[in-house]
Amino acid sequence: MTGQPVGGVTVKAFPAARSEARLLVPALMFIALVVAAVASLGTPLITSVATSFHVSLGSAQWTLTVALLSGAVATPVLGRLGAGPHRRATILATLAVVVAGSALTVLPLPFAWLLAGRAAQGVGLGLTALMMGVARDHLPEERSAAVIALISVVSIIGAGLGYPLAALLAELGGVRAAYGLGLVVTVAALLTAWRSMPEAPEGRSAHVDVAGAAVLAAALLLVLFLAGERNLWSRHLAVAAGLAVVAVVLLCVWAVIELRSTTPLVDVRAVRHPAVAGANLAMFVGGIGMYLLLTLITRYAQTPHGAGYGFGLTTFVAGLVLIPFSVLGFVAGKLTPRVRTRIADPLLLAASAVVVGGGFALFAAARSNLAELFAAMGVLGFGVGGFSAAMPGVILAVTPKSETSSAMSFNYVVRSVGYSLGSAIGGLILAAGTGPGHLFPDDSAYTTAALVGIGAMAITTLTSLALARRRSSETNP
């Protein structure tokens, strides 16, 4: 196709734009996959870190917690910066921070530097929302919806891909070799972004609410600390409850700051829209359930036979159990954009929540052999993939293009807190089911946790159905 003259100026033909889109989409997917996989590297390496650096398992756990914390704090800040004119510079600078953090995890430095590196790696989690903003701004509407759905899915299944790879490298070459994988892929992501990320559309402006960011950081620090310190709840319940109250107060203060700010970190008024609020509630409760089942299955698979159940799998082999999760999650992500032309996004959320609930039911009823664990993990992956792919459509349907990154970044924070609480709830239930003098919980504790998960997914289903009913009443008054 040749260029067409418009007002005396020859306009470039469409094939060039299509070529750019073909390069842009893989770049968006790759960057989202890398930052998710790198942030999850802490999960399979906790024991190796404790051994290599001669620290307690509780201290080693912070290699995961600090990444989640920095990601949760950085996400709304990056979302606001991504809504402005310097989005490309924000993406490149963030990836440079992730690369620097990856280098710190590889260099032979003390444990404190490893934590600093993991915190820098976690900052990259905030890029997922920015990738969605780029897709919505620079791709045709019908194409951008499918790409945004896949970015959401890729950000979930990245953990499933990173887990077994990191575990294998840790077994073969130690913890530094595993973190070396993170350095290699983050450098590749930075180079990819440098070559492919376009500038933001003209006319955008964005300012960061520093006070709001500081209060949110303090609140999330308490939330994630309470989610990770299960011993605090069992031994010092009053202290834990007091800190939980402080966290709630800080979140309320943050909401007030945002409402009064002329340049809020997150547009709380938009978040109060029934569709957005309902979607975030579904994400929060659903996130608790989804991560609860993920942790239950991986922990069950690694429990030694001497406990009377379990399979005694190594970290690497247990990581392979996540492969059905990643594969079927990706399949669901690819199918969802086609299905959503016939079924509304809230109904897809509800259906996906039911699928995840089915995974809980399968795990509760049948876990006597490894094939059943693979099946439960596959069902979970399919449900999580569908849920993640449908979620952006619910939120972005009532969100201006310029606020895409900010709106989705808030949803990520909600998801991150939900995941953390899901892990904590699973740990508390299993701890309660561990008898005096026993190292491992009773098998029945896993059934109890699965029933709690079914309840969480039932709430998620009902919330999603309420969203569907509201959308139906709005479109058919």
N, C-alpha and C positions, 0 to 999 in steps of 0.2 A: 504494500500500500504506500503510495507516495504522499508527500505532505500537501496540505490544502492551504491556499492563501487565505488569510483572514486579516482584513484591514491592511493589506500590503505586506503582511508578515507571514512567512511560511511556518506552519505549525508542525511539529514532529508527529509522525504517524503513530498509530496505536501499537504496532508490534514492538516498538522500543519499550513502551510502558509494560507490555506483557513480559518482555524479556527481563526487565528489572524485577517484576513481581515474582517471576520464577526463581530468581536468585534470592529475593528478600524472604520468601516463605521458608525455605530450608534454613536460612540464617536465623530467623526468629525461633524456629523449632530447636535448632542446635543450642542456641544460647540458653533458652528456657530449660532444656534437658541438662546442660552442664551445671548451671547454678543449683538445680535441685539435687543432682547426683553428688556434687561436691559437698553441699551442706549436710547430706545424709551420711557422709563418710564416717562420722563419729560413731554411728550406731554399732557396726560390727567390730569396731576397734577398741571399745572401752576396756575390755580385759587386757588386750595387748598393751594399751597405753599404761594401765596400772602396773603391769609387770615391767615394762621397759623404763618407766620413769620413777618406779618405786613409790607410787602414791596409792591411796586407797581407791576402791571402786567408786565411792561417792565423789571423790575429787575427779577421777577420770570421767565420770558421768557429765561433768561440766564441759567436756569437749563437744558434747552434743547440745547441752542446754544453752551454752553461750552462743552457739551458732543460731539456734532458734530465737534467742532473745535479740541478738543484733539484727536478725532478719525481720522480726516483728516490729522493731523500732524503726529500722531503715525504710521499710516498705511504704508507710504513709508519707515519709519525707521525700523519698524518691518519686512517689506517685505525684506529689505536688510539683516537684521540679520537672517531672516529665510532662506536666500539663503546660509548661511554659515554653519559651522560645529556644531554650538550650538543652533540649532533650537528647540530641546526639552526644553533646559534650558530657551530659550526666551519665549516659550509658557507658561511654568510654572510660570516664573517670572511675565509675563504680567497678567495672571489670578490672581496671588497673589496681584498685584496692584489693580485689579478690586474688589477683595474681600475686601481689605482694604478700598477702596472708598465706597463700599456698606455699610460697617460698619459705616463710617462717616455719611452716609445719614440716618442711623437709630438712632444713638446716639443723645441725647438731647443737641445739640450744636448750636451755632449761625448760621445765614444764610451763612456767609462766608465759614464755614466748610462744609455746604451742597453743595455749589458750588465746593469746592475742591473735595468732594466725587464724584460729578457728572463728573468732569473732569477726575478723575481716572477711573470711569466706562466707559467713552467714549474711553479710550485707548484700551479697549477690542475689539473695532470695527476693529482694525488692524489685529486681529487674523483670520478673514475670509480668507484673501489671504494665510495665512500660512496653514490653513486647506486644501486649494486647492493644495498647494505645497506638503503636506504630501500625499494626495491622488494620485497625479501624480507620486511620487517617489516610493510608496509602494504598489500600486495596479496594476493589469494587465491593459494594455492600454485601452482595450474596457470597462473595469469596471471603470477605473478612470475617463473617459470622462463623464459617466453617474453620478458618484458621485460628480464630480466638478460642473456639471450643477445643481444638487440638492442643493449643498452647496450655490450656488449663489442664488437660489430661496428661500431657508430657511432664508438667511440673509435679504431678503425682507419681507417675511411673518411673521417673528418674531415680527415685530412691530404690525401687526394685531392681534397677539395673546396676546401680552403684554398690549395693550391698554385697552380692557374691563376688564381684571383681575385687573390691577392697579386701574382703576376707581371704580370697585366694592369694593376693599379693602379700598380705600380712603373714600368711603361713609360709610363703616361699622366701620372702626377703625382709620380713619385719615390718614394723609400723611405718618407718620412714618410706619404704618402697610403696606402701599403700597410699600414703599422702602424696608421693611423687606422681601417681596417676592424676591426682587433682591438679597439680601444677601443670602437667602437660596439657590437659584438656582446657584449663582456664586460659592458658596462653593462646591456644587455638581459638577459643571463643572471643578473646580480645581482638585478634587479627581479623576474625570473621566480621565482628561489629565494625571495625575500622573501615573495612572494604564495602560493607553493605548497608549500614544504617543511614537513612536519609535524614535531612534536617526536618524539624517540626514545621507545620504550616505557619505562615506569617500571621501576625496579629495576636499571638498568644502572649500572656503574661502570667507570672506566678511568683509568689513570695512565700517563704517558709515561716510558719508560725513557730518561732523558737520556744516560747513558753509552753505552748501546747505539746510540742515534741518532748520537752523535758518532763512534763507531768505524765505523759503517756509512757515514756520510758520507765519512770519510777513505778507506775502501776503495773506494767507488763513484767518488770523485774520481779515484783512481789508475786504476781500470778504464776509465772514460770518457776520461781523458786519454791513456792508452795506445792506446785504440781510435781516437782522433782524430788522434794525432801519428804518422802513417805514416812520416815521414822519420826519426823516432827509431829505428824498427825497422831501416830500411835503412842508416842511417849510424852508429848507436851501439847495436848489438844487445845488448852486454853491459849497458849502462845500462837499456835497455828490459826485458831479462830480469830484472835485479835489482829493478826497480820492480814487475814482475809478481809476483815472489816476495813482496815486501812486501804487495802487495794480497791475495794468498792468505792470508798470515799474519794480516792484519787481519780478513779474513772469518772465519777460524777463531777468533780472539779474540772477535769479535762473537758467534759461535755459542755460545761458552762463557759469555759474559755473559748471553745470553738464557736459556740453560738454568738458570743460577743465580738469575736474577731472579724475584722473586715477581710482578712486573708486567711481563713481557717486551714489547718492542716488537712482536715476532712470536712466536707460540707455536711454537717450533722443534720441540717434541715432536709437535705436530699436523702440522707440515710433514714430519716423518719418516714419517708414515703412508704405506704403499706407494702408495696411490692418489694422494695429494697429491704425494709426491716424484716419482712417475712422470709426473704431469701437468706439474709444473714442469720436469722434464728435457725432456719433449716440447716445452714452450713455449720453453725456452732454445735447443735445437738447431733447432727449427722457426723460431723468430724469426730466427736467423742466416740460414737459407735464404730466408725470405720477404723480408727487407729487402735481402738480397744481390741478388735478382732485380729488386726495385724500383729499386735504384740502378743496376744494369746497364742496364736498359731506358732509363731517363731519360738516363743519360750517353751511351748509344749514339745516342739520338735527337738529341742536341745536338752530336755530333761533326761537324765540317764535312766537306764532300765531299772536300776536299783530302787527307784522311787515307786515302782509298781506300775508305772505307765511311762509314756514317752519313748523316744527313739535314740537318745544319746548321740545326736548328730553333731558333727563339728560345725564351727561357725560358717565355713565355706559351704558345706553340704546343706546346712539349714538355710543359707542364703539362696540356694537353688530352688527352695520351696517358693520363693518370691517370683520365679519366672512366670508361672501361670498368672499371677497377679498382674505383672507388667504386660504380658502378651494380650490377655483378654481385656485389660484396661484400654490398651491401644485400639483393639478391635471395636470396643464399645464407643470410643471416641470418634472413630471413623464412621460408624453407623449412625450415630446420633444426629449429625447435620442432615442426613437424608430423612430420618424419621421425624424430625421436628418440623418438616414441611406439612406433615399430617397431624401431628400431636403437639399440643402447646407445651412450652418448656416446663411450666410448673407440674404438668402431668408426668413429664419425663423424670423430673426430680422425684415425684412420688413413686413411680415405677422402679427407679433405681434404688430408692430407699428400701423398697420391698425386696429387691434382689439381695441387697446387703443383709437384710434381716433373714433371708433364706440361707445365706452363708453362715450366720450365727446358728440357725436351727440345725444345719448340717453338721457343724462342729460340735454342737451340744449332743446330737444323737449318734454320731458316727465318727470316731477318731481312733479306732483300734489299729488301723494300718496307715502307712504313709500315703497311699493313693487317696485316701479320704481327706487327708490334710491338703494334698495338692488340689483336690476337687473344691474344698472349701475356700482355698486361697484363690482359685480361678473364679469362683462365684463372686467373691469379694471384689476382685479386680474388675470384673464386668460391671458390677454395681457402682463401684467408685468411678470407673471411667465414664459411665453414662451420667452419673450425678455431676461430675466435674465438667463435662462437656455441655450440659444443659444449664448450669448455674450462671455463666456469663450472659446468656440470652435473657434470663429473668431480670437481671440487674440493668443491663445496657438498654433494654427496651424503654426504660424511663430515665436514661442518663444521656446528657448532651455529649457529643463527640469529644469536646475539649476536656470533659471530666472523666473520660474512660479510665485513665491510669489511676486517678484518685479514688474512684468508686471501687475498682477492682482491688486496689491495694488495701482498702479497709476490709473487704471480704477476705483477703489473704490473712490479715491479722486475726480476724474472727476464726478462720480455719486453723491457724497456727495454735491459738489458745485452745480450741476444741481438741486438736490432736494431743496437745500436752496434757490436758485433763483426762482424755481417754487413756493415755498411758498411765497416768497417776491412779485413776480409778481401778484399772486392771491390777496394778501393783498392790493397792490397798485390799482389794477383794482376795487376791492370792495370799497376801500376808495374813489376813484374817483367817484363812483356811489352812494355815500352816500350824501344826500342833507343836506344843513345847518340846524342844530338843530335836525337832525335825528341820532338815535343810530345805525340803521341798513341800509345797502345799499338797493337800489331798486332791485326788482326781476330781472330787465333787466340787471343789472351788472353781475349777474351770467351767463346769456346767452352770454354776451360779453366775459367774461373770458373763457367760453367753446369754443367759436369761436377761441380765441387766442390759446387754447390748440390744437384744430384741426389743426391749422397752424403749430404748433410745431411738431405734429406727422406726418404731411405731409412732413416736412423737414427731419425728421428721416427716413421715408419710402424711400424717394428719395436717401438719403445717403446710406442706406442699399442696395438698388437696384444697386447703383454704385459699391459698394463692390462686389456684386454678379456678376456683369458684368465683373469686373476686374478678379475675381477668374476664371470665365469661360474662359476668354481669355488666362489666364496663363496655364490652364489645357488642353485647346484645341487650340494650337497655329496654 
